[in-house]
Amino acid sequence: MTEITIELTDSPKEKPAANQLGFGHHFTDHMFIMDYTEGKGWHDPRIVPYQKLCLEPSCMVFHYGQTVFEGLKAYRTPDGGVQLFRPDANFKRLNHSNERLVIPPVDEELALEALKKLVDIDRDWVPDAPGTSLYIRPFIIATEPFLGVHPSKNYLFIIIMSPSGSYYKEGINPVKILVEEKYVRAVVGGTGEAKTGGNYASSLIGQLNAEKEGYAQTLWLDGVEKRYIEEVGSMNIFFKIDGKVITPALTGSILPGITRDSMIKVLKSKNIPVEERRITIDEVIEAADKGTLEEVFGTGTAAVISPVGELKYLDKHIVVNDGKIGEVSQMLYDTLTGIQYGKMEDPFGWTVRI
């Protein structure tokens, strides 16, 4: 394996207090970086002090959005150790995104080794307060200084890390979701199943409009018929209808969430019926009218589980489970966080000790 060089900082930062963490505001002492040059491939993997990037204004990432990223976490265990959760799945998905954005694939084994070294070096940045974690952001940007519309010949692969506060400060309170009726996020054949910046940029207007109406996030429908449910902002979505858990199938316009996949595996291990299939907003409304819509929840790296207490579609307001978290949602949250923080046995082999 290619050797990863290490340069340690001589000016460590002061770590923020646990109650001042928030999300994405503070960054650890070090970062990983690796270059790609056409004809040479990926080269010079290194861990260096966290620092600014020096890029030309003509770098292609600024003009054509050729970039991909990932998000995962490191967790502090009860014995003071540190562990990752399914990092191999993140790097596999990174390469899936790379393929769609015409970015050269990275060596997943090297990337995982680099991540483990980086977390080990900055392990003191992994907070130990309840619900806190070290958020990890691997990303790749196109850096060729060229204004022609063409895949870049140069890239940077970077990993930065940020200690993050508890997502839920006062328990898991169900959120209100607005179903987007005008704009669309993605279509089959587009970039919806890739984790790329443009997907999130195009979703901002829906998020802003939802917030103006007092809703936390936007539920996106398919981009063709505007009937089939896709995902919620930065999360995948699940519905428990008449005892069965249903989540939209991965048709090519939905991000294949790693938390989503983990939830499906946990549900199956508990013998709870779960289906991956297309589901329309009309089916959800009908279930609500019949009284068979029992739970709705989103899943993602940041929140793990985000219960939905209310949905609004056009002039229809749907209250779910009296606005309270459901039994299955609570079980999934407790199970996954228990595994992630090392408080429960990991029967799936998902955790990686650092």
C-alpha positions as CSV (number, residue, x, y, z in Angstrom):
1,M,0.0,0.0,0.0
2,T,1.1,3.6,-0.7
3,E,2.8,5.2,2.3
4,I,0.8,8.0,3.9
5,T,3.2,10.7,5.1
6,I,2.3,12.5,8.4
7,E,3.1,16.1,9.4
8,L,1.9,17.0,12.9
9,T,0.9,20.5,13.9
10,D,3.0,22.5,16.3
11,S,0.1,24.7,17.2
12,P,-2.8,22.6,18.5
13,K,-6.1,24.4,18.8
14,E,-8.1,24.8,21.9
15,K,-11.0,22.4,21.9
16,P,-14.5,23.9,22.3
17,A,-16.7,22.9,25.2
18,A,-19.3,20.2,24.6
19,N,-22.2,22.6,24.9
20,Q,-20.7,24.9,22.3
21,L,-20.2,22.3,19.5
22,G,-23.2,22.7,17.3
23,F,-22.6,21.1,13.9
24,G,-19.9,21.9,11.4
25,H,-18.4,25.0,13.2
26,H,-15.2,23.6,14.6
27,F,-12.5,21.6,12.9
28,T,-9.7,19.3,14.3
29,D,-6.0,19.9,14.2
30,H,-5.3,17.8,11.1
31,M,-6.7,16.8,7.7
32,F,-5.9,14.2,5.0
33,I,-5.2,15.3,1.4
34,M,-4.2,13.4,-1.8
35,D,-3.7,14.7,-5.3
36,Y,-4.8,13.3,-8.7
37,T,-2.9,14.1,-11.9
38,E,-3.9,12.7,-15.2
39,G,-1.3,10.2,-16.4
40,K,0.0,9.8,-12.8
41,G,-3.2,8.8,-10.9
42,W,-3.8,9.4,-7.2
43,H,-0.5,10.3,-5.5
44,D,1.1,11.9,-2.4
45,P,-1.3,10.8,0.3
46,R,-0.6,12.8,3.4
47,I,-1.9,14.0,6.8
48,V,-1.1,17.6,7.5
49,P,-2.2,20.4,9.9
50,Y,-5.7,21.7,9.0
51,Q,-5.1,24.6,6.6
52,K,-6.5,26.7,3.9
53,L,-6.5,25.6,0.3
54,C,-4.8,27.7,-2.4
55,L,-6.8,27.3,-5.6
56,E,-7.0,29.3,-8.9
57,P,-10.2,31.1,-9.6
58,S,-10.5,29.1,-12.8
59,C,-10.6,25.7,-11.0
60,M,-13.3,23.7,-12.6
61,V,-15.1,22.9,-9.3
62,F,-16.2,26.5,-9.0
63,H,-17.7,26.6,-12.4
64,Y,-19.2,23.2,-13.2
65,G,-19.7,21.6,-9.8
66,Q,-17.6,18.5,-10.4
67,T,-17.4,17.4,-6.7
68,V,-18.6,14.5,-4.5
69,F,-18.6,14.1,-0.7
70,E,-19.4,11.7,2.1
71,G,-20.5,12.0,5.7
72,L,-19.8,9.6,8.6
73,K,-18.9,9.7,12.3
74,A,-16.5,8.5,14.9
75,Y,-17.9,7.7,18.3
76,R,-16.6,7.6,21.9
77,T,-17.3,4.3,23.6
78,P,-18.0,3.7,27.3
79,D,-14.4,2.4,27.9
80,G,-12.9,5.6,26.4
81,G,-12.2,4.0,23.0
82,V,-13.1,5.4,19.6
83,Q,-14.9,3.6,16.8
84,L,-16.2,4.2,13.3
85,F,-19.5,3.0,11.8
86,R,-19.5,1.2,8.4
87,P,-16.7,3.4,6.9
88,D,-16.2,0.8,4.1
89,A,-19.8,1.5,2.9
90,N,-19.0,5.3,2.8
91,F,-16.0,4.8,0.6
92,K,-17.8,2.3,-1.6
93,R,-20.6,4.9,-2.1
94,L,-18.0,7.6,-2.7
95,N,-16.7,5.7,-5.7
96,H,-20.3,5.2,-6.9
97,S,-20.6,9.0,-6.9
98,N,-17.2,9.3,-8.6
99,E,-18.4,7.2,-11.4
100,R,-21.4,9.4,-12.1
101,L,-19.4,12.6,-11.9
102,V,-16.6,11.2,-14.0
103,I,-14.1,11.5,-11.2
104,P,-11.3,8.8,-11.0
105,P,-12.0,6.2,-8.3
106,V,-10.0,6.2,-5.1
107,D,-8.4,3.1,-3.6
108,E,-11.0,2.3,-0.9
109,E,-8.5,0.4,1.2
110,L,-6.1,3.3,1.2
111,A,-8.9,5.7,2.0
112,L,-9.9,3.7,5.0
113,E,-6.4,3.4,6.2
114,A,-5.9,7.2,5.9
115,L,-9.2,7.8,7.8
116,K,-8.2,5.5,10.6
117,K,-4.8,7.2,10.9
118,L,-6.4,10.6,10.9
119,V,-8.9,9.7,13.5
120,D,-6.2,8.2,15.7
121,I,-4.1,11.3,15.5
122,D,-7.0,13.6,16.4
123,R,-8.7,11.1,18.7
124,D,-8.7,13.6,21.6
125,W,-11.2,15.6,19.4
126,V,-13.8,12.8,19.7
127,P,-16.2,14.3,22.4
128,D,-17.5,12.1,25.2
129,A,-20.7,14.0,26.2
130,P,-23.9,12.1,25.6
131,G,-25.1,12.2,22.0
132,T,-21.9,13.9,20.7
133,S,-19.6,12.6,18.0
134,L,-16.8,13.5,15.6
135,Y,-18.3,14.2,12.2
136,I,-16.1,13.2,9.2
137,R,-16.3,14.8,5.8
138,P,-14.4,13.1,2.9
139,F,-14.7,15.0,-0.4
140,I,-13.2,15.4,-3.8
141,I,-13.0,18.5,-5.9
142,A,-11.9,19.2,-9.5
143,T,-8.9,21.5,-9.5
144,E,-7.8,21.9,-13.1
145,P,-7.6,25.6,-14.1
146,F,-9.8,25.4,-17.2
147,L,-13.1,26.9,-18.3
148,G,-14.0,24.4,-20.9
149,V,-16.9,22.0,-20.1
150,H,-14.9,18.7,-19.7
151,P,-14.0,16.4,-16.9
152,S,-11.0,17.8,-14.9
153,K,-7.5,16.4,-15.3
154,N,-6.7,17.2,-11.7
155,Y,-8.4,16.6,-8.3
156,L,-7.9,16.8,-4.6
157,F,-9.3,14.2,-2.2
158,I,-9.6,15.6,1.3
159,I,-10.9,14.5,4.7
160,I,-11.7,17.0,7.4
161,M,-13.3,16.3,10.8
162,S,-15.6,18.3,13.1
163,P,-16.7,17.6,16.6
164,S,-20.5,17.8,16.7
165,G,-23.0,18.3,19.5
166,S,-26.0,16.2,20.3
167,Y,-28.5,16.4,17.5
168,Y,-31.4,16.1,20.0
169,K,-31.0,18.5,22.9
170,E,-34.4,17.7,24.5
171,G,-35.2,14.3,23.4
172,I,-36.4,13.1,20.0
173,N,-39.1,15.5,19.1
174,P,-41.1,14.7,15.9
175,V,-40.6,17.3,13.1
176,K,-43.1,18.8,10.7
177,I,-42.5,18.1,7.0
178,L,-43.8,20.0,4.0
179,V,-44.4,18.0,0.8
180,E,-42.9,20.0,-2.1
181,E,-45.4,20.5,-4.9
182,K,-43.6,22.9,-7.3
183,Y,-39.9,22.1,-7.5
184,V,-38.2,18.7,-8.1
185,R,-34.9,17.5,-6.7
186,A,-33.8,14.8,-9.2
187,V,-34.9,12.4,-11.9
188,V,-33.9,8.9,-12.9
189,G,-30.8,9.2,-15.0
190,G,-29.7,12.4,-13.2
191,T,-27.4,12.8,-10.3
192,G,-29.9,12.0,-7.5
193,E,-28.3,8.8,-6.4
194,A,-24.8,10.4,-6.2
195,K,-23.7,12.5,-3.2
196,T,-22.8,15.6,-5.1
197,G,-23.1,19.3,-4.1
198,G,-25.5,20.2,-6.9
199,N,-28.2,18.0,-5.5
200,Y,-28.1,19.9,-2.3
201,A,-27.9,23.3,-4.0
202,S,-31.1,22.6,-6.0
203,S,-32.9,21.5,-2.8
204,L,-32.2,24.8,-0.9
205,I,-35.2,26.6,-2.3
206,G,-37.6,23.9,-1.1
207,Q,-36.0,24.0,2.3
208,L,-36.3,27.7,2.5
209,N,-39.9,27.7,1.5
210,A,-40.7,25.0,4.0
211,E,-39.1,27.0,6.8
212,K,-41.1,30.1,5.8
213,E,-44.3,28.0,6.5
214,G,-43.0,26.7,9.8
215,Y,-41.9,23.3,8.6
216,A,-38.5,21.7,9.4
217,Q,-37.8,20.0,6.0
218,T,-39.1,19.3,2.6
219,L,-40.4,15.9,1.3
220,W,-39.5,15.6,-2.4
221,L,-41.7,13.8,-4.9
222,D,-40.4,12.3,-8.2
223,G,-39.5,14.7,-10.9
224,V,-41.7,13.2,-13.6
225,E,-45.2,12.6,-12.2
226,K,-44.8,14.4,-8.9
227,R,-46.6,11.5,-7.2
228,Y,-44.0,9.1,-6.0
229,I,-42.2,9.8,-2.7
230,E,-38.4,10.1,-2.9
231,E,-36.6,11.5,0.1
232,V,-36.5,14.3,2.7
233,G,-33.8,16.9,2.3
234,S,-30.8,15.2,3.7
235,M,-32.6,12.0,4.8
236,N,-34.3,8.9,3.4
237,I,-37.9,8.4,4.5
238,F,-39.9,5.5,6.0
239,F,-43.6,4.9,6.5
240,K,-45.2,2.3,8.9
241,I,-48.6,1.5,7.4
242,D,-50.8,-1.2,9.0
243,G,-47.8,-2.9,10.7
244,K,-45.5,-2.9,7.7
245,V,-42.6,-0.5,7.2
246,I,-42.3,0.9,3.6
247,T,-39.4,2.9,2.2
248,P,-39.1,4.2,-1.4
249,A,-37.1,1.8,-3.7
250,L,-33.7,3.0,-5.0
251,T,-34.8,3.7,-8.5
252,G,-31.8,5.9,-9.5
253,S,-32.9,9.3,-8.2
254,I,-32.7,8.6,-4.5
255,L,-29.4,8.6,-2.4
256,P,-28.7,5.1,-1.2
257,G,-28.3,6.0,2.5
258,I,-26.1,3.9,4.7
259,T,-28.3,4.6,7.7
260,R,-31.3,3.6,5.5
261,D,-29.6,0.3,4.7
262,S,-28.7,-0.2,8.4
263,M,-32.3,0.4,9.4
264,I,-33.6,-2.1,6.9
265,K,-31.2,-4.7,8.2
266,V,-32.2,-4.0,11.8
267,L,-35.9,-4.3,11.0
268,K,-35.4,-7.6,9.3
269,S,-33.4,-8.9,12.3
270,K,-36.3,-8.0,14.5
271,N,-38.8,-9.8,12.1
272,I,-40.6,-6.5,11.4
273,P,-42.0,-6.6,7.8
274,V,-40.2,-4.1,5.6
275,E,-40.6,-3.3,1.9
276,E,-38.6,-1.3,-0.5
277,R,-41.0,-0.2,-3.2
278,R,-42.5,2.8,-5.0
279,I,-45.0,4.6,-2.8
280,T,-47.2,7.6,-3.8
281,I,-48.2,10.5,-1.6
282,D,-51.8,9.5,-2.4
283,E,-51.2,6.1,-0.7
284,V,-49.9,7.9,2.4
285,I,-52.9,10.2,2.5
286,E,-55.3,7.3,2.1
287,A,-53.5,5.4,4.9
288,A,-53.8,8.5,7.1
289,D,-57.5,8.8,6.3
290,K,-58.1,5.1,7.2
291,G,-56.1,5.4,10.4
292,T,-53.4,2.9,9.3
293,L,-50.5,5.4,9.0
294,E,-48.8,4.5,12.2
295,E,-45.3,6.1,12.0
296,V,-43.2,8.2,9.6
297,F,-39.5,8.8,10.1
298,G,-36.4,10.0,8.3
299,T,-33.0,8.4,8.5
300,G,-29.5,9.9,8.0
301,T,-26.0,10.2,9.5
302,A,-26.7,13.4,11.4
303,A,-29.9,12.5,13.3
304,V,-29.9,8.7,12.8
305,I,-33.8,8.9,13.2
306,S,-35.9,11.9,12.8
307,P,-39.6,11.1,13.6
308,V,-42.2,13.0,11.6
309,G,-45.2,14.3,13.6
310,E,-46.9,16.1,10.8
311,L,-47.0,16.1,7.0
312,K,-48.6,18.9,4.8
313,Y,-49.4,18.3,1.2
314,L,-51.4,21.0,-0.7
315,D,-54.1,21.9,1.8
316,K,-54.0,18.5,3.6
317,H,-52.5,18.3,7.1
318,I,-51.6,14.9,8.3
319,V,-50.8,14.4,12.0
320,V,-48.8,11.2,12.6
321,N,-49.1,9.2,15.8
322,D,-50.5,12.2,17.7
323,G,-47.3,14.0,17.0
324,K,-45.3,11.6,19.1
325,I,-42.4,9.3,18.4
326,G,-43.5,5.8,17.5
327,E,-42.4,2.5,19.0
328,V,-40.5,1.3,15.9
329,S,-38.8,4.6,15.5
330,Q,-37.6,4.6,19.1
331,M,-36.4,1.0,18.8
332,L,-34.4,1.8,15.7
333,Y,-32.8,4.8,17.2
334,D,-31.9,3.0,20.4
335,T,-30.5,0.0,18.5
336,L,-28.4,1.9,16.0
337,T,-27.0,4.4,18.5
338,G,-26.4,1.6,20.9
339,I,-24.2,-0.1,18.3
340,Q,-22.5,3.1,17.2
341,Y,-21.5,4.1,20.7
342,G,-20.5,0.6,21.7
343,K,-23.2,0.3,24.3
344,M,-24.8,-2.7,22.6
345,E,-23.5,-5.8,20.9
346,D,-22.8,-5.3,17.2
347,P,-24.2,-8.5,15.6
348,F,-23.7,-7.1,12.1
349,G,-20.0,-6.4,12.2
350,W,-20.5,-2.7,11.4
351,T,-18.1,-1.0,13.8
352,V,-14.4,-0.4,13.3
353,R,-12.3,0.1,16.4
354,I,-9.5,2.7,16.1
